[in-house]
Amino acid sequence: MGLRRHVVMSKSKTNSILLDKRSGHYWQLNETASSVLELFFAGNTLIEVSAALGSVHRVDEETAREDVSALLDGLLDSKLIELVS
């Protein structure tokens, strides 16, 4: 998984900004969403990311997996990230 070619990511201490250079639109990600993306970009699986998220935020793994999936679906639908094999 990675950013699409037309998207750049800028990180601060607590969040990230994704900028779509084609449209000029940007999305602000909170600290949790930023961490989720970083974990995926590092090669972790959905199960691994969900487990890490659940552990940090003290939620069950199913809830964490649903939340992570919802984030990814939104970013995929917005054409900000792409699945890379």
Backbone as a chain_set.jsonl record, in Angstrom:
{"seq": "MGLRRHVVMSKSKTNSILLDKRSGHYWQLNETASSVLELFFAGNTLIEVSAALGSVHRVDEETAREDVSALLDGLLDSKLIELVS", "coords": {"N": [[0.848, -1.168, 0.0], [0.461, 2.232, -0.726], [0.97, 5.789, -1.179], [-0.761, 7.45, -3.788], [0.621, 8.54, -6.932], [0.115, 11.246, -7.364], [-0.212, 12.342, -4.895], [0.93, 13.853, -1.937], [2.451, 13.625, 1.28], [2.564, 15.3, 4.298], [4.028, 15.525, 7.422], [3.447, 16.261, 10.86], [4.08, 16.713, 14.375], [1.762, 15.664, 15.534], [-0.135, 15.032, 13.582], [-1.031, 14.386, 10.12], [-0.947, 15.666, 6.787], [-2.544, 15.105, 3.776], [-2.079, 15.842, 0.463], [-3.671, 16.272, -2.543], [-2.26, 16.758, -5.448], [-3.301, 17.128, -7.971], [-5.958, 18.027, -7.743], [-5.807, 19.918, -5.768], [-7.012, 19.619, -3.366], [-6.975, 18.869, 0.127], [-6.422, 16.65, 2.905], [-6.702, 16.314, 6.343], [-5.199, 14.262, 8.634], [-5.707, 12.735, 11.754], [-3.687, 11.937, 14.674], [-3.935, 9.178, 15.174], [-4.915, 8.112, 12.721], [-2.765, 8.832, 11.104], [-0.753, 7.244, 12.233], [-1.762, 4.709, 11.634], [-1.553, 4.678, 8.798], [1.247, 4.891, 8.532], [2.051, 2.472, 9.684], [0.991, 0.645, 7.815], [2.404, 1.468, 5.518], [4.877, 0.624, 6.273], [4.727, -2.017, 5.831], [3.088, -3.665, 7.361], [0.328, -5.891, 8.072], [-3.313, -5.896, 7.78], [-4.337, -7.218, 10.026], [-2.177, -7.02, 11.815], [-1.913, -4.222, 12.072], [-4.429, -3.583, 13.115], [-4.34, -4.953, 15.55], [-2.284, -3.559, 16.825], [-3.426, -0.997, 16.972], [-5.698, -1.564, 18.538], [-4.475, -2.311, 20.914], [-3.154, 0.04, 21.76], [-5.289, 1.843, 22.027], [-7.043, 0.537, 23.578], [-9.261, -1.01, 22.642], [-11.383, -3.625, 21.386], [-10.16, -6.107, 19.082], [-11.758, -6.551, 16.823], [-13.334, -4.215, 16.595], [-11.267, -2.37, 16.219], [-10.273, -3.329, 13.762], [-12.47, -2.843, 12.099], [-12.558, -0.04, 12.228], [-10.051, 0.636, 11.129], [-10.357, -0.456, 8.582], [-12.447, 1.149, 7.637], [-11.18, 3.643, 7.501], [-9.205, 3.094, 5.547], [-10.863, 2.428, 3.363], [-12.082, 4.92, 2.906], [-9.852, 6.472, 2.156], [-9.001, 5.071, -0.1], [-11.294, 5.319, -1.728], [-11.206, 8.056, -2.115], [-9.104, 8.209, -3.719], [-6.497, 8.524, -2.773], [-4.68, 6.724, -1.764], [-3.176, 3.618, -2.837], [-3.39, 0.14, -3.499], [-0.599, -1.874, -3.548], [1.184, -4.424, -5.113]], "CA": [[0.0, 0.0, 0.0], [1.23, 3.462, -0.781], [0.299, 6.974, -1.693], [-0.803, 7.552, -5.247], [1.689, 9.419, -7.435], [-0.278, 12.656, -7.318], [-0.487, 12.692, -3.496], [2.088, 14.015, -1.053], [2.108, 13.576, 2.698], [3.375, 16.14, 5.168], [3.782, 15.093, 8.797], [3.843, 17.085, 11.992], [4.189, 15.88, 15.576], [0.514, 15.025, 15.939], [-1.033, 14.657, 12.491], [-0.482, 14.413, 8.759], [-1.757, 16.273, 5.744], [-2.416, 14.511, 2.448], [-2.429, 16.818, -0.563], [-3.875, 15.791, -3.901], [-1.687, 17.817, -6.283], [-4.12, 17.342, -9.171], [-7.168, 18.796, -7.441], [-5.54, 20.953, -4.772], [-7.696, 19.286, -2.12], [-6.129, 18.227, 1.132], [-7.076, 15.953, 4.003], [-5.921, 16.296, 7.579], [-5.355, 13.027, 9.381], [-5.317, 12.862, 13.155], [-2.515, 11.151, 15.047], [-4.236, 7.758, 15.022], [-4.953, 7.796, 11.287], [-1.391, 8.947, 10.622], [-0.04, 6.044, 12.693], [-2.266, 3.575, 10.854], [-0.923, 4.715, 7.478], [2.677, 4.599, 8.679], [2.179, 1.03, 9.907], [0.771, -0.013, 6.522], [3.51, 1.8, 4.623], [6.024, -0.152, 6.743], [4.552, -3.405, 5.427], [2.245, -4.43, 8.273], [-0.954, -6.357, 7.544], [-4.508, -5.388, 8.447], [-4.419, -7.839, 11.352], [-1.122, -6.436, 12.652], [-2.253, -2.825, 12.353], [-5.598, -3.598, 13.998], [-3.879, -5.378, 16.876], [-1.536, -2.431, 17.411], [-4.397, 0.056, 17.278], [-6.499, -2.034, 19.662], [-3.645, -2.294, 22.114], [-2.9, 1.43, 22.163], [-6.53, 2.545, 22.363], [-7.831, -0.347, 24.448], [-10.506, -1.454, 22.022], [-11.23, -4.996, 20.916], [-9.539, -6.175, 17.764], [-12.778, -6.436, 15.773], [-13.647, -2.789, 16.463], [-10.092, -1.742, 15.619], [-10.217, -3.728, 12.362], [-13.531, -2.114, 11.402], [-12.138, 1.362, 12.131], [-8.943, 0.707, 10.176], [-10.936, -0.715, 7.258], [-13.212, 2.339, 7.238], [-10.192, 4.657, 7.112], [-8.624, 2.701, 4.264], [-11.898, 2.56, 2.338], [-12.229, 6.346, 2.604], [-8.668, 6.94, 1.436], [-9.05, 4.442, -1.422], [-12.375, 5.96, -2.485], [-10.756, 9.41, -2.451], [-7.965, 8.014, -4.629], [-5.276, 9.041, -2.142], [-3.759, 5.6, -1.609], [-3.419, 2.508, -3.739], [-2.844, -1.152, -3.086], [0.551, -2.211, -4.374], [1.542, -5.818, -4.891]], "C": [[0.895, 1.232, 0.0], [0.386, 4.624, -1.253], [0.273, 6.912, -3.207], [0.213, 8.603, -5.695], [1.369, 10.898, -7.307], [-0.561, 13.148, -5.891], [0.83, 12.803, -2.742], [1.589, 14.064, 0.38], [3.094, 14.438, 3.47], [3.007, 15.801, 6.601], [4.217, 16.153, 9.795], [3.941, 16.158, 13.202], [2.915, 15.093, 15.848], [-0.415, 14.628, 14.801], [-0.299, 14.673, 11.163], [-1.481, 15.105, 7.841], [-1.476, 15.512, 4.457], [-2.904, 15.536, 1.439], [-2.526, 16.121, -1.906], [-3.42, 16.919, -4.824], [-2.502, 18.089, -7.539], [-5.292, 18.264, -8.879], [-6.909, 19.979, -6.511], [-6.246, 20.703, -3.451], [-6.725, 18.639, -1.143], [-6.99, 17.628, 2.237], [-6.147, 15.984, 5.205], [-6.243, 15.014, 8.324], [-4.922, 13.254, 10.823], [-4.158, 11.912, 13.457], [-2.746, 9.653, 14.843], [-4.241, 7.35, 13.555], [-3.556, 7.866, 10.68], [-0.581, 7.707, 10.998], [-0.464, 4.812, 11.908], [-1.602, 3.547, 9.479], [0.554, 4.358, 7.556], [2.902, 3.101, 8.885], [1.968, 0.253, 8.607], [1.926, 0.242, 5.576], [4.769, 1.025, 4.995], [5.865, -1.644, 6.437], [3.703, -4.259, 6.346], [0.918, -4.792, 7.616], [-2.105, -5.708, 8.301], [-4.616, -5.95, 9.86], [-3.393, -7.228, 12.299], [-1.447, -4.992, 13.039], [-3.429, -2.744, 13.316], [-5.211, -3.987, 15.423], [-3.132, -4.243, 17.576], [-2.479, -1.312, 17.829], [-5.238, -0.322, 18.499], [-5.744, -1.972, 20.965], [-3.444, -0.877, 22.648], [-4.17, 2.104, 22.683], [-7.497, 1.713, 23.194], [-9.225, -0.628, 23.905], [-10.286, -2.879, 21.525], [-10.766, -5.001, 19.468], [-10.557, -6.041, 16.628], [-13.155, -4.977, 15.529], [-12.495, -2.063, 15.793], [-10.018, -2.067, 14.131], [-11.281, -2.995, 11.539], [-13.145, -0.652, 11.198], [-11.02, 1.542, 11.099], [-9.469, 0.505, 8.756], [-11.714, 0.493, 6.749], [-12.27, 3.454, 6.787], [-9.626, 4.334, 5.731], [-9.625, 2.833, 3.129], [-12.073, 4.016, 1.93], [-11.066, 6.882, 1.792], [-8.602, 6.334, 0.035], [-10.113, 5.096, -2.296], [-11.992, 7.367, -2.938], [-9.554, 9.4, -3.386], [-6.67, 8.642, -4.098], [-4.225, 7.954, -1.959], [-4.123, 4.537, -2.638], [-2.792, 1.255, -3.156], [-1.742, -1.52, -4.074], [0.908, -3.653, -4.075], [3.038, -6.017, -4.855]], "O": [[1.944, 1.261, 0.643], [-0.76, 4.458, -1.671], [1.191, 6.377, -3.83], [0.612, 9.459, -4.905], [2.277, 11.716, -7.157], [-1.089, 14.244, -5.705], [1.722, 11.966, -2.886], [0.465, 14.484, 0.656], [4.308, 14.314, 3.308], [1.83, 15.787, 6.964], [5.216, 16.845, 9.601], [3.889, 14.937, 13.05], [2.981, 13.968, 16.343], [-1.407, 13.94, 15.044], [0.901, 14.94, 11.1], [-2.686, 15.12, 8.092], [-0.321, 15.299, 4.088], [-4.021, 16.04, 1.552], [-1.585, 15.464, -2.351], [-4.117, 17.924, -4.967], [-2.404, 19.173, -8.113], [-5.591, 19.169, -9.658], [-7.693, 20.927, -6.47], [-6.1, 21.486, -2.513], [-5.782, 17.953, -1.538], [-8.125, 18.045, 2.467], [-4.952, 15.711, 5.089], [-7.403, 14.716, 8.609], [-3.898, 13.886, 11.082], [-3.71, 11.172, 12.581], [-1.849, 8.942, 14.39], [-3.631, 6.345, 13.189], [-3.206, 7.045, 9.832], [0.182, 7.185, 10.185], [0.365, 3.972, 11.557], [-1.136, 2.494, 9.044], [1.052, 3.599, 6.725], [3.836, 2.529, 8.324], [2.698, -0.699, 8.333], [2.384, -0.678, 4.898], [5.631, 0.791, 4.148], [6.751, -2.442, 6.741], [3.603, -5.468, 6.136], [0.444, -4.094, 6.72], [-1.904, -5.057, 9.327], [-4.954, -5.22, 10.792], [-3.704, -6.95, 13.457], [-1.277, -4.594, 14.191], [-3.425, -1.925, 14.235], [-5.71, -3.406, 16.387], [-3.325, -4.0, 18.768], [-2.343, -0.748, 18.914], [-5.461, 0.503, 19.385], [-6.306, -1.622, 22.003], [-3.554, -0.636, 23.851], [-4.128, 2.845, 23.665], [-8.62, 2.132, 23.474], [-10.227, -0.502, 24.609], [-9.154, -3.292, 21.273], [-10.953, -4.034, 18.73], [-10.242, -5.474, 15.582], [-13.28, -4.552, 14.38], [-12.708, -1.237, 14.906], [-9.733, -1.186, 13.319], [-11.017, -2.576, 10.412], [-13.374, -0.088, 10.128], [-11.043, 2.479, 10.3], [-9.069, 1.218, 7.835], [-11.648, 0.823, 5.565], [-12.541, 4.131, 5.796], [-9.575, 5.197, 4.855], [-9.274, 3.299, 2.045], [-12.199, 4.318, 0.743], [-11.259, 7.653, 0.853], [-8.195, 7.006, -0.913], [-9.866, 5.393, -3.464], [-12.4, 7.816, -4.009], [-9.055, 10.45, -3.79], [-5.871, 9.204, -4.847], [-3.026, 8.228, -1.993], [-5.205, 4.547, -3.223], [-1.804, 1.308, -2.423], [-1.942, -1.479, -5.288], [0.933, -4.061, -2.914], [3.507, -7.141, -4.675]]}, "num_chains": 1, "name": "protein.A"}
